[in-house]
Amino acid sequence: MGKPLAEARGEVAYAAEFFRWFAEEAVRLDGGYMPAPAGGSRFVVARRPVGPSILITPWNFPMAMATRKIGPALAAGCTCVVKPAEQTPLCTLAIAEMLSAAGVPDGVVNVVTTSDPAAVTGAMIADPRSRKLSFTGSTAVGKILLEQCAKSVMRTSMELGGNAPLIVFDDADLGTAVEGALAAKMRNIGQACTAANRIYLQRGIAEKFTRRFTERMAALPMGRGADPGVVVGPLIDAAAVAKVSDLVADARRRGATVLLGGTAAEGRGYFYPPTVLTDVPDDAAMFGTEIFGPVAGLTVFDTEDEVIERADDTPYGLVAYVFTENLRRGLRVSEALDTGMVGLNQGVVSNPAAPFGGVKESGLGREGGFGGIDEFLETKYIGVAL
């Protein structure tokens, strides 16, 4: 998909950690035994696999999103059918080959590739053998899949779109904030649901942050993902470049100023250079949708209450980022933000050992962490008469 080589290697290591984590969780499935309150019987609580699971993965992290779903499914005892994104099927096929070589029986992990995902996914959901759907992708598609799953009341977990705010307060460590924002914005060339989409700067630090952040963005090498040293590779396809171009043009029409980049690169390939815009108004299209590109939109705020209100003014609630050296403020704002995850003084939150997921239209359920395996388990109660 054009991911820079260093990031690709990092994703492979990240993907492997999901197998490591859920291999350890497989032997820790809990249950229970207790006397009934009235004393005449006993309660036995058992966990069992939910059953055959449909796993639909996106193109932007084709290795890690596959293992983040396959790992808990296998650990819980579920067979699965994986439908990778049509842009990046080869990574999933490689994972299936590795699992087969490692001894996973035939038929336990199955991969279906297609250039007609709607038809194939619809048929799998309609199959009465299917008991679970785990989907990572856009909110629009997620809503369609939820409607289809509702017909059979199928268990679902949804990791959907994001519109992450990144907030830098006056008392933040400037170096930490700049590097954190760079990581949050530019991971996978900005093509991540966790990417910082709206960068809010408190007025006292705005000028210094903007200058240093723009300098760092300007220094990022752009080129083929496979070339050593490249940080900014190509976007996934021509439609992605067109979308980013339209979002930048809309922001400029609404009064934003382009400090860096702002125009698609000429020549072959789907390249868009690192771009920084200031004075982006809240009604700009890029502040209402996922940019999915190397474009940072900056805006200024004055008070804590103001920025929380503006940050939460979105139907999405996946992740937010907060930079401040005041611990009380950091915890207060983190708890106030209506998101499933918060990065406090850090620009990367994803970790196999942590629960990943959002609220509102950013999804249902959690992947990773102690709760990740629960998505593939049913709870069964057995009442035992004495």
C-alpha positions as CSV (number, residue, x, y, z in Angstrom):
1,M,0.0,0.0,0.0
2,G,3.0,2.3,-0.1
3,K,3.7,2.3,3.6
4,P,7.3,3.5,4.3
5,L,9.7,0.6,5.0
6,A,10.4,1.5,8.6
7,E,6.6,1.6,9.3
8,A,6.0,-1.6,7.5
9,R,8.6,-3.4,9.6
10,G,7.0,-1.8,12.7
11,E,3.6,-3.1,11.6
12,V,4.9,-6.6,11.3
13,A,6.2,-6.5,14.8
14,Y,3.0,-5.0,16.0
15,A,0.9,-7.6,14.3
16,A,3.0,-10.4,15.9
17,E,2.3,-9.0,19.3
18,F,-1.4,-9.6,18.9
19,F,-0.7,-13.3,18.5
20,R,1.6,-13.3,21.5
21,W,-1.0,-11.5,23.7
22,F,-3.9,-13.6,22.8
23,A,-2.0,-16.8,23.0
24,E,-1.4,-15.9,26.7
25,E,-5.1,-14.9,27.1
26,A,-6.3,-18.3,25.7
27,V,-5.3,-20.1,29.0
28,R,-6.9,-17.4,31.2
29,L,-10.6,-17.7,30.2
30,D,-12.6,-17.1,33.4
31,G,-15.7,-18.8,34.7
32,G,-17.4,-19.1,38.1
33,Y,-18.9,-21.3,40.8
34,M,-21.0,-19.9,43.7
35,P,-23.8,-20.9,46.0
36,A,-27.2,-19.5,45.2
37,P,-28.3,-16.7,47.6
38,A,-31.1,-18.9,48.9
39,G,-28.6,-21.8,49.4
40,G,-30.6,-24.5,47.6
41,S,-28.5,-24.7,44.4
42,R,-25.2,-23.7,42.8
43,F,-24.4,-21.4,39.9
44,V,-21.8,-22.5,37.4
45,V,-20.8,-19.9,34.8
46,A,-18.8,-21.0,31.8
47,R,-17.4,-19.3,28.7
48,R,-17.6,-20.8,25.3
49,P,-16.7,-19.7,21.7
50,V,-19.3,-17.5,20.0
51,G,-18.9,-19.6,16.9
52,P,-17.9,-19.0,13.2
53,S,-16.7,-15.4,12.9
54,I,-16.5,-13.1,9.9
55,L,-13.5,-10.8,10.1
56,I,-13.4,-7.8,7.7
57,T,-10.1,-5.9,7.7
58,P,-9.0,-2.5,6.1
59,W,-6.2,-1.7,3.8
60,N,-4.2,0.7,5.9
61,F,-2.9,-1.8,8.4
62,P,-3.4,-5.1,6.6
63,M,-1.2,-7.2,8.8
64,A,-2.0,-5.8,12.3
65,M,-5.8,-5.5,11.7
66,A,-5.9,-9.2,10.6
67,T,-4.0,-10.5,13.6
68,R,-5.9,-8.2,16.0
69,K,-9.0,-10.2,14.9
70,I,-7.7,-13.6,14.1
71,G,-5.7,-13.8,17.4
72,P,-8.7,-13.5,19.8
73,A,-10.9,-15.6,17.5
74,L,-8.5,-18.5,17.7
75,A,-7.8,-18.0,21.4
76,A,-11.5,-18.2,22.1
77,G,-11.9,-21.3,20.0
78,C,-13.7,-19.8,17.0
79,T,-13.2,-20.6,13.3
80,C,-13.1,-17.6,11.1
81,V,-13.4,-16.3,7.6
82,V,-11.3,-13.2,6.9
83,K,-12.3,-10.8,4.1
84,P,-9.3,-8.4,3.5
85,A,-9.6,-5.1,1.7
86,E,-9.5,-5.5,-2.0
87,Q,-6.4,-3.1,-2.2
88,T,-4.2,-5.2,0.1
89,P,-5.2,-8.9,0.1
90,L,-1.7,-10.4,-0.1
91,C,-0.7,-9.6,3.5
92,T,-3.7,-11.6,4.8
93,L,-2.9,-14.5,2.5
94,A,0.6,-14.5,3.8
95,I,-0.7,-14.6,7.4
96,A,-2.9,-17.6,6.5
97,E,0.1,-19.4,5.0
98,M,2.1,-18.8,8.2
99,L,-0.7,-20.1,10.4
100,S,-1.0,-23.2,8.3
101,A,2.7,-23.8,8.6
102,A,2.5,-23.3,12.3
103,G,0.0,-26.1,12.6
104,V,-3.5,-24.4,12.5
105,P,-5.8,-27.1,11.0
106,D,-7.3,-26.6,7.6
107,G,-10.6,-24.8,7.7
108,V,-10.0,-22.9,10.9
109,V,-8.7,-19.7,9.3
110,N,-10.1,-19.0,5.9
111,V,-9.4,-16.1,3.6
112,V,-11.8,-14.9,0.9
113,T,-10.6,-12.2,-1.5
114,T,-12.9,-10.3,-3.7
115,S,-13.3,-7.1,-5.8
116,D,-17.0,-7.1,-5.0
117,P,-17.0,-6.8,-1.2
118,A,-20.6,-5.8,-0.7
119,A,-21.9,-9.0,-2.4
120,V,-19.5,-11.3,-0.7
121,T,-19.9,-9.8,2.8
122,G,-23.7,-9.8,2.4
123,A,-23.8,-13.5,1.6
124,M,-21.6,-14.4,4.5
125,I,-23.7,-12.4,7.0
126,A,-26.9,-14.0,5.6
127,D,-25.4,-17.5,6.1
128,P,-27.1,-19.0,9.2
129,R,-23.8,-20.6,10.3
130,S,-22.3,-17.1,10.9
131,R,-22.4,-16.1,14.5
132,K,-20.1,-13.1,14.8
133,L,-18.9,-10.1,12.7
134,S,-15.9,-8.1,13.5
135,F,-15.4,-5.1,11.2
136,T,-12.8,-2.4,10.9
137,G,-13.6,0.3,8.3
138,S,-15.7,3.4,7.7
139,T,-18.7,4.4,9.7
140,A,-20.9,4.5,6.6
141,V,-20.1,0.9,5.7
142,G,-20.3,-0.2,9.4
143,K,-23.9,1.1,9.6
144,I,-24.9,-1.0,6.6
145,L,-23.3,-4.1,8.1
146,L,-25.1,-3.5,11.4
147,E,-28.4,-3.4,9.6
148,Q,-27.6,-6.7,7.9
149,C,-26.5,-8.3,11.1
150,A,-29.7,-7.1,12.9
151,K,-31.8,-9.6,10.8
152,S,-30.2,-12.5,12.7
153,V,-29.2,-10.6,15.8
154,M,-25.6,-11.4,15.1
155,R,-22.9,-10.5,17.6
156,T,-20.9,-7.5,16.2
157,S,-17.9,-5.5,17.1
158,M,-17.2,-2.4,15.1
159,E,-14.0,-0.3,14.9
160,L,-15.2,2.6,12.7
161,G,-14.1,6.1,11.7
162,G,-12.5,8.8,13.8
163,N,-12.1,12.5,13.9
164,A,-9.4,12.8,16.5
165,P,-8.8,16.2,18.2
166,L,-5.2,17.0,19.5
167,I,-5.1,19.6,22.2
168,V,-2.0,21.5,23.2
169,F,-2.3,23.7,26.3
170,D,0.0,26.6,27.1
171,D,1.8,24.7,29.8
172,A,2.7,21.7,27.6
173,D,6.3,20.8,27.0
174,L,6.8,22.2,23.5
175,G,9.2,19.5,22.3
176,T,7.0,16.7,23.6
177,A,3.9,18.3,22.0
178,V,5.5,18.8,18.6
179,E,6.9,15.2,18.4
180,G,3.6,13.8,19.7
181,A,1.6,15.7,17.2
182,L,3.9,14.6,14.4
183,A,3.4,10.9,15.5
184,A,-0.3,11.3,15.8
185,K,-0.7,13.1,12.5
186,M,1.8,11.3,10.3
187,R,1.6,7.6,11.3
188,N,1.0,5.7,8.0
189,I,1.1,9.0,6.1
190,G,-1.9,10.2,8.0
191,Q,-4.0,7.2,6.8
192,A,-5.1,6.0,10.2
193,C,-8.4,6.2,12.1
194,T,-6.3,7.4,15.0
195,A,-4.7,10.2,13.1
196,A,-4.9,13.7,14.6
197,N,-7.5,15.4,12.5
198,R,-8.0,18.7,14.3
199,I,-5.1,20.3,16.1
200,Y,-6.2,22.8,18.8
201,L,-3.5,25.2,20.1
202,Q,-4.0,27.4,23.2
203,R,-3.2,31.0,22.2
204,G,-0.1,31.4,24.3
205,I,1.8,28.5,22.7
206,A,0.2,28.6,19.2
207,E,2.9,30.6,17.4
208,K,5.9,28.7,18.8
209,F,4.2,25.3,18.2
210,T,3.2,26.2,14.7
211,R,6.7,27.3,13.7
212,R,8.4,24.2,15.1
213,F,5.8,21.8,13.9
214,T,5.9,23.2,10.4
215,E,9.7,22.9,10.3
216,R,9.5,19.2,11.3
217,M,6.8,18.5,8.7
218,A,8.9,20.2,6.0
219,A,11.9,18.0,6.9
220,L,10.0,14.7,6.3
221,P,11.4,12.9,3.2
222,M,8.8,11.9,0.6
223,G,9.2,9.1,-1.9
224,R,8.5,5.4,-2.6
225,G,7.7,3.6,0.5
226,A,10.4,1.0,-0.2
227,D,13.2,3.5,-0.5
228,P,15.4,3.8,2.7
229,G,14.8,6.9,4.8
230,V,11.4,7.8,3.3
231,V,8.8,8.9,5.9
232,V,6.0,10.1,3.6
233,G,5.1,7.4,1.0
234,P,2.2,7.5,-1.5
235,L,-1.4,7.6,-0.6
236,I,-3.4,4.4,-1.4
237,D,-4.9,5.5,-4.7
238,A,-6.0,8.4,-6.9
239,A,-9.3,8.9,-5.1
240,A,-7.4,9.5,-1.8
241,V,-5.3,12.2,-3.4
242,A,-8.4,13.8,-4.9
243,K,-10.1,13.8,-1.5
244,V,-7.2,15.4,0.3
245,S,-6.9,18.0,-2.4
246,D,-10.6,18.9,-2.1
247,L,-10.4,19.2,1.7
248,V,-7.4,21.5,1.4
249,A,-9.1,23.6,-1.2
250,D,-12.3,23.9,0.9
251,A,-10.3,25.0,3.9
252,R,-8.6,27.7,1.9
253,R,-11.9,29.0,0.6
254,R,-13.1,29.3,4.2
255,G,-10.1,31.4,5.2
256,A,-7.3,28.9,6.2
257,T,-3.7,29.8,5.4
258,V,-1.4,27.2,3.8
259,L,2.0,27.3,5.5
260,L,3.4,24.2,3.8
261,G,2.5,22.0,0.9
262,G,-1.1,22.3,-0.2
263,T,-0.8,20.9,-3.7
264,A,-0.6,17.3,-4.9
265,A,2.8,16.3,-6.2
266,E,3.3,16.1,-9.9
267,G,4.5,13.0,-11.8
268,R,3.8,9.4,-11.3
269,G,2.3,8.0,-8.1
270,Y,-0.3,9.0,-5.6
271,F,1.9,11.5,-3.7
272,Y,0.7,14.4,-1.5
273,P,3.3,16.3,0.4
274,P,3.3,17.1,4.1
275,T,0.9,20.0,4.5
276,V,0.2,22.5,7.3
277,L,-2.8,24.9,7.4
278,T,-3.5,27.5,10.1
279,D,-6.7,29.3,11.1
280,V,-8.8,26.4,9.9
281,P,-12.4,27.2,10.8
282,D,-14.6,24.7,12.6
283,D,-16.9,24.5,9.7
284,A,-14.2,23.4,7.2
285,A,-14.9,20.0,5.7
286,M,-11.5,18.7,6.9
287,F,-12.6,19.2,10.5
288,G,-15.8,17.2,10.0
289,T,-14.4,14.1,8.3
290,E,-11.3,11.8,8.3
291,I,-8.6,13.5,6.2
292,F,-6.6,10.3,5.7
293,G,-3.6,12.1,4.4
294,P,-0.5,14.1,5.5
295,V,-2.5,17.3,6.1
296,A,-2.4,19.0,9.5
297,G,-5.1,21.6,10.2
298,L,-4.3,24.0,13.1
299,T,-6.7,26.3,15.0
300,V,-6.4,28.4,18.2
301,F,-8.5,28.3,21.4
302,D,-8.5,30.2,24.6
303,T,-10.1,28.3,27.5
304,E,-10.3,24.7,28.6
305,D,-14.1,24.6,28.5
306,E,-14.1,26.0,25.0
307,V,-11.7,23.4,23.6
308,I,-13.6,20.5,25.2
309,E,-16.8,21.7,23.6
310,R,-15.2,22.1,20.2
311,A,-13.4,18.8,20.4
312,D,-16.5,16.9,21.3
313,D,-18.6,18.6,18.6
314,T,-18.5,15.6,16.3
315,P,-20.5,12.3,15.9
316,Y,-17.2,10.4,16.2
317,G,-15.4,9.5,19.4
318,L,-12.5,7.2,18.8
319,V,-9.4,8.9,20.3
320,A,-8.1,12.3,21.4
321,Y,-4.7,13.6,22.3
322,V,-3.9,16.0,25.2
323,F,-0.6,17.8,25.9
324,T,-0.1,19.5,29.2
325,E,2.3,19.4,32.1
326,N,-0.5,19.9,34.6
327,L,-1.5,16.4,35.8
328,R,-4.9,17.6,37.2
329,R,-5.8,19.3,34.0
330,G,-4.6,16.3,31.9
331,L,-6.8,13.9,33.8
332,R,-9.7,16.3,34.0
333,V,-9.7,17.0,30.2
334,S,-9.1,13.3,29.4
335,E,-12.1,12.3,31.4
336,A,-14.3,15.1,29.9
337,L,-13.5,14.2,26.3
338,D,-16.2,11.9,24.8
339,T,-13.8,9.4,23.2
340,G,-12.9,5.8,23.8
341,M,-9.2,6.5,24.1
342,V,-7.0,9.4,25.0
343,G,-3.3,9.9,24.5
344,L,-2.0,12.0,27.4
345,N,1.3,13.6,26.4
346,Q,1.8,10.9,23.7
347,G,0.9,10.7,20.1
348,V,0.4,6.9,19.8
349,V,-2.1,4.9,21.8
350,S,-2.3,1.6,19.9
351,N,-1.0,-1.4,21.9
352,P,-2.0,-5.0,21.8
353,A,-2.3,-5.1,25.6
354,A,-4.7,-2.1,25.7
355,P,-8.4,-2.0,24.8
356,F,-8.8,-0.3,21.4
357,G,-12.1,1.2,20.4
358,G,-14.4,4.2,20.4
359,V,-17.8,5.6,21.4
360,K,-20.6,7.3,19.5
361,E,-20.3,6.6,15.7
362,S,-16.7,5.4,16.1
363,G,-17.8,1.9,17.0
364,L,-18.9,-0.9,19.3
365,G,-16.8,-3.2,21.5
366,R,-13.0,-3.3,22.1
367,E,-10.1,-5.0,20.4
368,G,-6.9,-5.9,22.3
369,G,-6.3,-5.8,26.0
370,F,-8.0,-8.1,28.5
371,G,-11.4,-7.5,26.9
372,G,-10.4,-8.3,23.3
373,I,-11.1,-12.0,23.7
374,D,-14.6,-11.3,25.3
375,E,-15.8,-10.2,21.8
376,F,-15.5,-13.9,20.7
377,L,-17.0,-15.5,23.8
378,E,-20.5,-16.2,25.1
379,T,-21.3,-16.6,28.8
380,K,-23.3,-19.6,29.7
381,Y,-25.0,-20.1,33.1
382,I,-25.8,-23.6,34.5
383,G,-28.0,-23.8,37.6
384,V,-27.2,-27.0,39.6
385,A,-29.8,-28.3,42.0
386,L,-28.5,-29.9,45.3
